[in-house]
Amino acid sequence: MLDDFEKYMKVPDTWTPAEIKPYAPGENLLKWLTDEKARDQFVIRAGTLTEVYWNDARKLAPELVFQKQYWTDSFIQWSPLGTYLATVHRQGSQVWGGENGFERLMRFAHPMVKLIDFSPGERFLVTYSSHEPSNPRDTHRVVLNVFDVRTGKVMRDFKGSADEFTTGGNIGVSGVSWPIFRWGGGKDDKYFARLGKNVISVYETNTFSLLDKKSLKVENVVDFSWSPTDPIISLFVPEMGGGNQPARVSLVQIPGKEELRQKNLFSVSDCKMYWQNNGEYLAVQVDRYTKTKKSTYTGFELFRIKERDIPIEVLELENKNDKIIAFAWEPKGHRFAIIHGDGPRPDVSFYTMRTSNNTSRVTKLTTLKAKQANALFWSPAGRFIVLAGLKGFNGQLEFYNVDELETMATGEHFMATDIMWDPTGRYLATAVTSVHEMENGFQIWSFNGKHLYKVSKDHFYQFIWRPRPPSLLTPEKEEEISKNLKKYSKKYEQEDQDAFNQLSEQERKRRTQLQEEWDSWVAKWRQIHEEERAYRRELRDGEASDEEEEYEAKEVEVEEVVDVTEEVLAFDLDQE
């Protein structure tokens, strides 16, 4: 290039060392994790305001951290480890964070962006927009950008018609199956993939090109999902050839693309895949046709991913015709819960993948009959679960201890639309968003079902807890802490007592202030009363109306005449 000639002609003959700029420390993006009270943050969006709060359960009230008017044009979103808060605008997206409040850290230009998605390790941000075509016969044009979060550089863009990006999966937000690109498990952000026609395209982030320069060919594939922790893809292929070729679920290892396990399934109408968050188990919910093909029944194929040769178990409910309403794995655990039944009050069953006698056998723990529940919310720490009745059940809540198999408490948040555990599993938030015109706001509960406080907000749109990064402690250290919890808890019990005393002191001061206001009001009117004494005496011709001692007490006897008719009748009856 001619510009290069000019550039190299200007190189000076004498060498000078590069100027080293002084080190300027960047923003501490993890400062919020050092809160002395170990509180969690959450962000809410109501009306035109976006606000970040501390959840201060000791004070039974949230504490404002930051607020901004018109901070976003559509929605807000935390990054998966809680480092960044993303806002969405007409010109693109922005991320915010830092030590003192929320500073803008980076802009990502993408006109008319509609959706965003972070990679699990927060290294990359995917943005999506869809543009209406000038010719009505043409399909929507879709643009996807993959940004480096720290530099703001576009690492790869994808463009095409909407049809190319809506293959398979459930059509969700904005008419697309979101996220279009699904990230491989773990925090290293090595792979991401998308579903195409008869292919799964896996990309590596080192080069942002197709793995081995070609897609994984799978005839008729309709859905896939990544293990949350390992580079393993589970995929589903429905029946083909009128039932001659059975449906199948396969586990494929990346980057080698080798098939680890496969299970053929017959008479399948639908299939859903649920990974346990540690990647130890995969549950495949299979809806099958009966022999008459007029109805369906449901069973589960349970894969033990970490065991040799990945053994599979089949689980069918006692009444296999029961409709499955919800399924959820216990985080960091080996249990799962199912809501099932056809009536207005379904049953909730709990199962475990481990037993003391036979470690490789799924076993039922218990079934709770006739519950007002249609959604399951496990605590992130496991052990506790909320059985929630949303929509038709008007916000019924049951806090259940799965270790003890007992209900700890029940509650209700009328018309609740959203339920979210905080990342530590200590508190639960229930919210009524602007889907309903009334009762907008949120409530905070303790893990065992105690109602702590309520905040009402008009035009309430979003409530999101700030995620926490994984603990830096080893599992052995965590176990040691849980064993010696009493030793550590003394300090916090004292802090709780101090906080309680502080609240008591605040209440005492408030009551003292009310008493003083009352005494002041009484004294004021007493003074006015005294000042008007002479005037009142004048009006009463010298009589003092205030002297309470000067009064006469008279006893008056009243004779009551009894109804004559009644007496006669009573006499006649006695005679008879």
C-alpha positions as CSV (number, residue, x, y, z in Angstrom):
1,M,0.0,0.0,0.0
2,L,1.3,3.5,-0.8
3,D,0.4,4.6,2.8
4,D,2.9,2.0,4.0
5,F,5.7,3.5,1.9
6,E,5.0,6.9,3.5
7,K,4.8,5.4,7.0
8,Y,8.2,3.6,6.7
9,M,9.9,6.7,5.0
10,K,9.1,8.6,8.2
11,V,10.9,6.2,10.5
12,P,13.6,8.2,12.3
13,D,17.3,7.2,11.9
14,T,18.0,7.3,15.6
15,W,16.3,4.8,18.0
16,T,14.5,6.1,21.0
17,P,13.1,3.8,23.7
18,A,9.3,3.5,23.9
19,E,7.7,5.8,26.5
20,I,6.4,3.7,29.4
21,K,3.1,5.1,30.7
22,P,2.6,5.2,34.5
23,Y,0.5,2.4,35.8
24,A,-3.1,3.4,36.4
25,P,-5.1,0.9,38.4
26,G,-8.5,0.0,36.8
27,E,-11.9,-0.2,38.4
28,N,-12.3,-2.9,41.1
29,L,-15.2,-4.8,39.6
30,L,-15.5,-7.1,42.6
31,K,-15.7,-4.5,45.4
32,W,-19.4,-5.4,46.1
33,L,-18.3,-8.9,47.2
34,T,-16.4,-7.4,50.2
35,D,-19.5,-6.1,51.9
36,E,-18.9,-6.5,55.7
37,K,-22.5,-7.7,56.3
38,A,-22.2,-10.2,53.4
39,R,-25.4,-8.8,51.8
40,D,-26.6,-9.5,48.3
41,Q,-27.5,-6.8,45.7
42,F,-30.5,-6.7,43.4
43,V,-31.6,-4.4,40.6
44,I,-35.2,-3.4,39.9
45,R,-36.8,-1.5,37.0
46,A,-40.0,0.5,37.7
47,G,-41.4,3.2,35.5
48,T,-38.4,5.2,34.1
49,L,-36.2,4.4,37.1
50,T,-33.6,1.7,37.4
51,E,-32.3,1.1,41.0
52,V,-29.7,-1.1,42.6
53,Y,-30.2,-2.1,46.3
54,W,-28.6,-4.0,49.0
55,N,-30.9,-6.6,50.5
56,D,-30.7,-5.7,54.2
57,A,-32.7,-8.3,56.0
58,R,-31.6,-7.2,59.4
59,K,-33.1,-3.8,59.0
60,L,-36.1,-5.4,57.2
61,A,-35.7,-2.9,54.3
62,P,-33.6,-2.5,51.1
63,E,-30.7,0.0,51.1
64,L,-30.3,2.1,47.9
65,V,-26.9,1.8,46.2
66,F,-27.4,3.5,42.9
67,Q,-30.3,4.9,40.8
68,K,-30.7,6.4,37.4
69,Q,-33.5,7.8,35.3
70,Y,-33.9,6.4,31.7
71,W,-30.8,4.1,32.3
72,T,-32.0,1.7,29.6
73,D,-34.4,1.8,26.7
74,S,-35.8,-1.7,27.1
75,F,-34.4,-4.1,29.8
76,I,-31.4,-4.7,32.1
77,Q,-29.3,-7.8,32.6
78,W,-26.5,-9.0,35.0
79,S,-23.6,-10.9,33.6
80,P,-23.5,-14.6,34.8
81,L,-20.9,-13.9,37.5
82,G,-22.3,-10.5,38.6
83,T,-19.4,-8.4,37.4
84,Y,-21.3,-6.3,34.9
85,L,-24.8,-4.8,34.6
86,A,-25.8,-4.5,30.9
87,T,-28.3,-1.9,29.5
88,V,-29.9,-1.9,26.1
89,H,-30.3,1.2,23.9
90,R,-31.2,2.0,20.3
91,Q,-27.6,2.5,19.4
92,G,-26.4,-0.7,21.1
93,S,-25.6,-2.1,24.5
94,Q,-23.5,-0.9,27.4
95,V,-21.9,-2.6,30.5
96,W,-21.5,-0.9,33.8
97,G,-19.7,-1.7,37.1
98,G,-16.9,-0.6,39.3
99,E,-15.9,0.2,42.9
100,N,-17.9,3.4,43.5
101,G,-21.3,3.0,42.0
102,F,-21.7,2.1,38.4
103,E,-19.3,3.6,35.8
104,R,-19.7,2.9,32.1
105,L,-17.0,0.3,31.3
106,M,-17.7,-0.4,27.6
107,R,-20.0,0.4,24.7
108,F,-21.1,-2.2,22.1
109,A,-22.4,-0.5,18.9
110,H,-25.3,-2.5,17.4
111,P,-28.2,-0.4,16.0
112,M,-31.7,-1.4,17.1
113,V,-30.4,-4.3,19.3
114,K,-33.2,-6.4,20.7
115,L,-31.5,-9.2,22.7
116,I,-28.2,-9.8,24.4
117,D,-26.5,-12.9,26.0
118,F,-23.2,-13.2,27.9
119,S,-20.9,-16.2,27.7
120,P,-20.7,-18.2,31.0
121,G,-17.2,-16.8,31.8
122,E,-18.2,-13.2,30.8
123,R,-15.6,-13.0,28.1
124,F,-18.0,-12.4,25.3
125,L,-21.3,-10.7,24.6
126,V,-23.7,-11.8,21.8
127,T,-26.1,-9.1,20.5
128,Y,-29.1,-9.7,18.2
129,S,-31.2,-7.5,16.0
130,S,-33.9,-8.2,13.4
131,H,-34.7,-5.7,10.6
132,E,-37.8,-5.6,8.5
133,P,-37.2,-6.0,4.8
134,S,-38.0,-3.3,2.2
135,N,-39.7,-6.0,0.1
136,P,-42.7,-7.6,1.9
137,R,-42.0,-10.9,0.2
138,D,-38.5,-11.1,1.8
139,T,-37.9,-12.5,5.3
140,H,-36.5,-10.4,8.2
141,R,-32.8,-9.8,8.1
142,V,-31.0,-10.9,11.2
143,V,-27.7,-9.6,12.5
144,L,-25.7,-11.2,15.4
145,N,-22.5,-9.8,16.7
146,V,-20.1,-11.5,19.1
147,F,-18.1,-8.8,21.1
148,D,-15.1,-9.1,23.4
149,V,-16.5,-7.7,26.6
150,R,-13.2,-6.0,27.8
151,T,-12.1,-4.4,24.5
152,G,-15.5,-3.9,22.8
153,K,-14.1,-5.4,19.6
154,V,-16.4,-7.4,17.3
155,M,-14.9,-10.9,17.2
156,R,-17.3,-12.3,14.6
157,D,-20.6,-11.3,13.1
158,F,-23.4,-13.5,11.6
159,K,-25.9,-12.2,9.1
160,G,-28.8,-13.8,7.2
161,S,-32.5,-14.3,6.9
162,A,-34.6,-15.0,9.9
163,D,-35.3,-18.5,8.6
164,E,-31.6,-19.5,9.0
165,F,-31.7,-18.6,12.7
166,T,-35.1,-20.2,13.7
167,T,-34.3,-23.8,13.0
168,G,-35.6,-26.2,15.7
169,G,-36.0,-25.5,19.4
170,N,-38.9,-23.5,20.9
171,I,-39.6,-20.2,19.3
172,G,-39.2,-17.7,22.2
173,V,-38.5,-14.0,22.6
174,S,-38.9,-11.8,19.5
175,G,-39.8,-14.8,17.3
176,V,-36.4,-16.6,17.7
177,S,-35.2,-19.5,19.8
178,W,-33.0,-17.5,22.2
179,P,-30.2,-17.8,22.8
180,I,-29.4,-18.7,19.2
181,F,-25.8,-19.4,20.1
182,R,-25.5,-21.7,23.1
183,W,-22.2,-21.6,25.0
184,G,-20.3,-24.7,26.1
185,G,-20.2,-25.6,29.8
186,G,-17.6,-24.1,32.2
187,K,-16.1,-20.7,32.5
188,D,-13.4,-21.0,29.9
189,D,-15.8,-19.9,27.1
190,K,-14.1,-22.2,24.5
191,Y,-17.0,-23.2,22.4
192,F,-20.4,-22.0,21.3
193,A,-22.8,-23.7,18.9
194,R,-26.1,-23.2,17.0
195,L,-28.7,-25.4,15.5
196,G,-29.0,-25.5,11.7
197,K,-30.9,-27.7,9.2
198,N,-29.5,-31.3,9.8
199,V,-26.4,-29.8,11.4
200,I,-25.0,-28.4,14.7
201,S,-22.4,-25.8,14.0
202,V,-19.8,-25.7,16.7
203,Y,-17.4,-22.7,16.8
204,E,-14.2,-22.3,18.8
205,T,-13.3,-18.9,20.3
206,N,-9.6,-19.1,19.6
207,T,-10.3,-18.5,15.9
208,F,-14.1,-17.8,15.9
209,S,-14.4,-20.3,13.0
210,L,-16.1,-23.7,12.7
211,L,-14.5,-26.5,14.7
212,D,-12.5,-28.6,12.2
213,K,-13.8,-26.2,9.6
214,K,-17.1,-28.2,9.3
215,S,-20.4,-28.6,11.1
216,L,-21.5,-31.7,12.9
217,K,-23.9,-33.4,10.6
218,V,-26.9,-35.0,12.3
219,E,-29.8,-35.9,10.1
220,N,-33.2,-34.3,11.3
221,V,-31.8,-33.0,14.6
222,V,-34.3,-30.7,16.3
223,D,-32.7,-29.7,19.7
224,F,-29.4,-29.8,21.6
225,S,-28.0,-28.6,24.9
226,W,-24.6,-28.3,26.5
227,S,-23.5,-29.9,29.8
228,P,-23.2,-27.0,32.3
229,T,-19.6,-28.1,33.2
230,D,-18.1,-30.1,30.4
231,P,-17.7,-29.9,26.6
232,I,-20.5,-32.5,26.0
233,I,-23.5,-31.9,23.8
234,S,-26.8,-33.8,24.3
235,L,-28.9,-33.8,21.1
236,F,-32.4,-35.1,20.2
237,V,-33.4,-36.6,16.8
238,P,-37.1,-37.5,16.3
239,E,-38.5,-40.5,14.5
240,M,-38.0,-40.7,10.8
241,G,-39.4,-42.9,8.0
242,G,-42.9,-43.2,9.6
243,G,-41.5,-44.9,12.7
244,N,-39.1,-47.3,10.9
245,Q,-36.2,-45.2,12.3
246,P,-36.5,-44.6,16.0
247,A,-36.0,-41.3,17.8
248,R,-32.7,-41.0,19.7
249,V,-30.8,-39.0,22.3
250,S,-27.0,-38.9,21.8
251,L,-24.2,-37.5,23.9
252,V,-21.3,-36.1,21.8
253,Q,-17.9,-35.1,23.1
254,I,-16.3,-31.9,21.8
255,P,-13.8,-31.2,20.2
256,G,-13.4,-34.9,19.1
257,K,-17.1,-35.1,18.0
258,E,-17.2,-38.7,19.2
259,E,-20.5,-40.2,20.4
260,L,-20.2,-41.1,24.1
261,R,-23.7,-42.7,24.5
262,Q,-26.8,-43.2,22.5
263,K,-30.4,-44.2,23.4
264,N,-33.0,-45.2,20.9
265,L,-36.6,-44.2,21.8
266,F,-39.8,-45.5,20.2
267,S,-43.2,-43.9,19.6
268,V,-41.9,-40.5,20.7
269,S,-44.2,-37.4,20.4
270,D,-41.9,-35.0,22.3
271,C,-38.7,-34.8,24.3
272,K,-37.2,-32.3,26.8
273,M,-33.6,-32.4,28.2
274,Y,-32.7,-31.3,31.7
275,W,-29.0,-31.1,32.9
276,Q,-28.2,-31.1,36.6
277,N,-26.0,-28.0,37.2
278,N,-22.9,-30.0,38.2
279,G,-23.1,-31.9,34.9
280,E,-23.4,-35.2,36.8
281,Y,-26.8,-36.2,35.5
282,L,-29.0,-35.7,32.5
283,A,-32.8,-36.3,32.6
284,V,-34.6,-36.8,29.3
285,Q,-38.4,-36.4,29.6
286,V,-39.9,-38.5,26.9
287,D,-43.6,-38.2,25.9
288,R,-44.7,-41.4,24.1
289,Y,-47.8,-42.3,22.1
290,T,-50.0,-45.1,23.4
291,K,-50.6,-48.1,21.0
292,T,-53.8,-46.4,19.8
293,K,-51.9,-43.2,19.1
294,K,-54.8,-41.3,20.6
295,S,-53.0,-40.2,23.8
296,T,-49.5,-39.9,25.3
297,Y,-47.8,-40.9,28.5
298,T,-44.5,-39.7,30.0
299,G,-41.3,-41.4,31.2
300,F,-37.8,-40.3,32.1
301,E,-34.4,-41.6,30.8
302,L,-31.8,-40.8,33.5
303,F,-28.1,-40.6,32.3
304,R,-25.3,-40.9,34.9
305,I,-22.7,-38.8,33.1
306,K,-19.8,-39.2,35.5
307,E,-20.0,-43.0,35.9
308,R,-18.3,-45.6,33.6
309,D,-20.0,-46.2,30.2
310,I,-22.7,-43.6,31.2
311,P,-25.4,-46.0,32.5
312,I,-29.1,-45.1,31.8
313,E,-32.1,-45.8,34.0
314,V,-35.7,-45.6,33.0
315,L,-38.2,-44.0,35.4
316,E,-41.9,-44.2,35.1
317,L,-44.4,-42.7,37.6
318,E,-46.8,-45.0,39.4
319,N,-49.5,-43.6,37.3
320,K,-47.7,-43.2,34.0
321,N,-50.7,-41.3,32.4
322,D,-50.1,-38.4,34.8
323,K,-49.4,-35.2,33.0
324,I,-45.9,-33.7,33.9
325,I,-46.3,-30.1,35.0
326,A,-42.7,-29.3,36.1
327,F,-39.3,-31.0,36.6
328,A,-36.3,-29.6,38.5
329,W,-32.9,-30.9,39.6
330,E,-31.5,-30.0,43.0
331,P,-28.5,-27.7,42.5
332,K,-25.3,-29.2,43.8
333,G,-27.2,-32.4,44.7
334,H,-28.5,-35.7,43.5
335,R,-32.3,-35.2,44.0
336,F,-35.0,-34.0,41.7
337,A,-38.7,-33.0,42.0
338,I,-41.6,-33.6,39.7
339,I,-45.1,-32.0,39.7
340,H,-47.5,-34.4,38.1
341,G,-51.2,-35.0,37.9
342,D,-54.3,-34.3,35.8
343,G,-56.6,-32.7,38.5
344,P,-56.7,-29.1,39.7
345,R,-54.4,-30.1,42.6
346,P,-51.4,-32.1,41.4
347,D,-49.0,-34.2,43.4
348,V,-45.3,-33.4,44.0
349,S,-42.8,-36.3,44.1
350,F,-39.1,-36.3,45.2
351,Y,-36.5,-38.8,43.9
352,T,-32.8,-39.4,44.6
353,M,-30.1,-40.8,42.3
354,R,-28.2,-42.2,45.3
355,T,-29.2,-44.5,48.1
356,S,-27.3,-46.0,51.0
357,N,-27.8,-49.6,49.8
358,N,-27.5,-49.2,46.0
359,T,-25.8,-46.1,44.8
360,S,-26.8,-46.6,41.1
361,R,-30.5,-46.9,41.5
362,V,-33.1,-44.1,41.4
363,T,-35.4,-44.2,44.4
364,K,-38.5,-42.3,45.4
365,L,-38.3,-40.3,48.6
366,T,-41.9,-39.2,49.0
367,T,-45.0,-37.9,47.3
368,L,-46.9,-34.9,48.5
369,K,-50.6,-35.2,47.6
370,A,-52.9,-32.5,46.2
371,K,-50.7,-29.4,46.3
372,Q,-51.5,-25.9,45.0
373,A,-48.3,-25.9,42.9
374,N,-47.3,-25.7,39.3
375,A,-43.7,-24.5,39.5
376,L,-40.6,-25.7,41.4
377,F,-37.8,-23.4,42.7
378,W,-34.8,-25.1,44.4
379,S,-32.5,-23.1,46.6
380,P,-29.1,-22.6,44.9
381,A,-27.5,-24.4,47.9
382,G,-29.9,-27.3,47.5
383,R,-31.8,-28.9,50.4
384,F,-34.7,-26.4,50.4
385,I,-37.4,-26.0,47.7
386,V,-40.3,-23.7,47.2
387,L,-43.5,-25.3,45.7
388,A,-45.2,-22.4,44.0
389,G,-48.7,-22.0,42.6
390,L,-48.5,-19.2,40.0
391,K,-51.2,-17.9,37.7
392,G,-54.3,-19.9,38.4
393,F,-53.2,-20.6,42.0
394,N,-52.7,-16.8,42.8
395,G,-49.2,-17.0,44.3
396,Q,-49.4,-19.8,46.8
397,L,-45.9,-20.7,48.4
398,E,-44.8,-23.7,50.3
399,F,-41.3,-23.8,51.8
400,Y,-40.2,-27.5,52.0
401,N,-37.1,-29.1,53.6
402,V,-36.2,-32.1,51.5
403,D,-33.6,-33.4,54.0
404,E,-36.3,-33.7,56.7
405,L,-39.2,-34.2,54.2
406,E,-41.3,-31.6,56.0
407,T,-43.0,-28.3,55.3
408,M,-41.3,-25.4,57.1
409,A,-43.9,-22.7,56.3
410,T,-46.6,-21.6,53.8
411,G,-47.3,-18.2,52.5
412,E,-49.0,-16.3,49.7
413,H,-48.0,-13.4,47.4
414,F,-51.3,-12.6,45.6
415,M,-50.9,-12.5,41.8
416,A,-47.1,-13.2,42.0
417,T,-45.6,-13.5,38.5
418,D,-41.9,-14.1,39.4
419,I,-40.0,-16.1,42.0
420,M,-36.2,-15.8,42.4
421,W,-33.7,-17.2,45.0
422,D,-30.8,-15.0,45.9
423,P,-27.4,-16.6,44.8
424,T,-26.6,-17.8,48.3
425,G,-30.0,-19.5,49.0
426,R,-30.6,-17.4,52.1
427,Y,-33.5,-15.2,50.8
428,L,-36.3,-15.5,48.3
429,A,-37.9,-12.7,46.3
430,T,-41.5,-12.8,44.9
431,A,-42.7,-10.1,42.6
432,V,-45.8,-8.9,40.7
433,T,-44.7,-7.2,37.5
434,S,-46.7,-4.9,35.3
435,V,-48.3,-7.9,33.6
436,H,-51.0,-7.1,36.3
437,E,-52.1,-3.5,36.7
438,M,-52.5,-3.9,40.5
439,E,-50.3,-5.0,43.4
440,N,-47.1,-4.2,41.6
441,G,-43.9,-4.6,43.7
442,F,-41.9,-7.3,45.4
443,Q,-41.6,-9.1,48.7
444,I,-38.6,-10.7,50.4
445,W,-38.8,-14.0,52.4
446,S,-36.2,-15.9,54.4
447,F,-35.2,-19.4,53.2
448,N,-37.6,-21.0,55.8
449,G,-40.6,-19.0,54.7
450,K,-40.6,-16.1,57.1
451,H,-41.9,-12.9,55.5
452,L,-39.4,-10.1,56.0
453,Y,-40.5,-7.0,54.1
454,K,-42.6,-5.7,51.2
455,V,-41.9,-2.9,48.7
456,S,-44.7,-1.5,46.4
457,K,-43.7,0.0,43.0
458,D,-46.0,1.2,40.3
459,H,-45.2,0.1,36.7
460,F,-42.8,-2.6,38.0
461,Y,-41.0,-4.4,35.2
462,Q,-37.9,-6.3,36.5
463,F,-36.3,-7.7,39.6
464,I,-33.0,-9.5,39.3
465,W,-30.6,-10.7,42.0
466,R,-26.9,-9.9,41.3
467,P,-25.2,-13.3,40.7
468,R,-22.1,-14.3,42.6
469,P,-19.0,-15.9,41.2
470,P,-18.2,-19.5,42.4
471,S,-16.6,-19.7,45.9
472,L,-12.7,-19.7,45.9
473,L,-12.8,-22.3,48.8
474,T,-12.1,-25.9,48.1
475,P,-15.0,-28.4,48.8
476,E,-12.9,-29.7,51.8
477,K,-12.7,-26.2,53.3
478,E,-16.4,-25.6,52.8
479,E,-17.1,-28.9,54.5
480,E,-14.8,-28.0,57.4
481,I,-16.6,-24.6,57.8
482,S,-20.1,-26.3,57.8
483,K,-18.9,-28.7,60.5
484,N,-17.5,-25.9,62.7
485,L,-20.4,-23.5,61.9
486,K,-21.2,-22.9,65.6
487,K,-17.7,-21.5,66.2
488,Y,-18.1,-19.0,63.3
489,S,-21.8,-18.2,63.9
490,K,-21.1,-16.6,67.4
491,K,-19.7,-13.5,65.7
492,Y,-22.7,-13.2,63.4
493,E,-25.2,-13.9,66.2
494,Q,-23.7,-11.0,68.1
495,E,-24.0,-8.8,65.0
496,D,-27.6,-9.9,64.6
497,Q,-28.2,-9.0,68.3
498,D,-26.6,-5.6,67.8
499,A,-28.7,-5.0,64.7
500,F,-31.8,-6.0,66.7
501,N,-30.8,-3.7,69.6
502,Q,-30.3,-0.9,67.1
503,L,-33.8,-1.5,65.7
504,S,-35.2,-1.5,69.2
505,E,-33.4,1.8,69.9
506,Q,-34.8,3.3,66.7
507,E,-38.3,2.2,67.7
508,R,-37.8,3.6,71.3
509,K,-36.7,6.9,69.8
510,R,-39.6,7.0,67.5
511,R,-42.1,6.4,70.3
512,T,-40.3,9.0,72.5
513,Q,-40.7,11.5,69.7
514,L,-44.4,10.7,69.3
515,Q,-44.9,11.1,73.1
516,E,-43.1,14.4,73.0
517,E,-45.2,15.6,70.1
518,W,-48.4,14.6,71.9
519,D,-47.3,16.3,75.2
520,S,-46.5,19.4,73.2
521,W,-49.9,19.4,71.6
522,V,-51.7,18.9,74.9
523,A,-49.7,21.7,76.6
524,K,-50.5,24.1,73.8
525,W,-54.3,23.6,74.2
526,R,-54.0,23.6,77.9
527,Q,-52.5,27.0,77.7
528,I,-55.2,28.3,75.4
529,H,-57.8,26.8,77.8
530,E,-56.2,28.8,80.7
531,E,-56.0,32.0,78.7
532,E,-59.8,31.8,78.0
533,R,-60.8,31.0,81.6
534,A,-61.9,34.6,82.4
535,Y,-63.9,34.9,79.2
536,R,-65.8,31.6,79.9
537,R,-66.6,32.8,83.5
538,E,-67.9,36.0,82.1
539,L,-70.1,34.2,79.7
540,R,-71.5,32.0,82.5
541,D,-72.3,35.0,84.8
542,G,-69.4,34.3,87.1
543,E,-69.8,30.6,87.3
544,A,-66.5,28.6,87.1
545,S,-67.2,25.7,84.8
546,D,-63.8,24.1,85.3
547,E,-64.0,23.2,89.0
548,E,-64.9,19.6,89.0
549,E,-65.4,19.3,92.8
550,E,-68.5,21.5,92.8
551,Y,-71.2,19.1,91.7
552,E,-74.2,17.4,93.4
553,A,-74.9,13.7,93.1
554,K,-78.6,12.6,93.2
555,E,-79.9,9.1,93.4
556,V,-83.1,8.6,91.5
557,E,-85.3,5.5,91.9
558,V,-87.3,4.6,88.9
559,E,-90.3,2.3,89.2
560,E,-91.0,0.1,86.1
561,V,-94.5,-1.0,85.4
562,V,-94.7,-4.6,84.2
563,D,-97.0,-5.3,81.3
564,V,-100.4,-6.2,82.8
565,T,-101.4,-8.5,79.9
566,E,-98.3,-10.7,80.3
567,E,-99.1,-11.2,84.0
568,V,-102.7,-12.2,83.4
569,L,-101.6,-14.7,80.7
570,A,-99.0,-16.2,83.0
571,F,-101.6,-16.5,85.8
572,D,-104.1,-18.3,83.5
573,L,-101.4,-20.7,82.4
574,D,-100.6,-21.5,86.1
575,Q,-104.3,-22.1,86.8
576,E,-104.5,-24.6,84.0
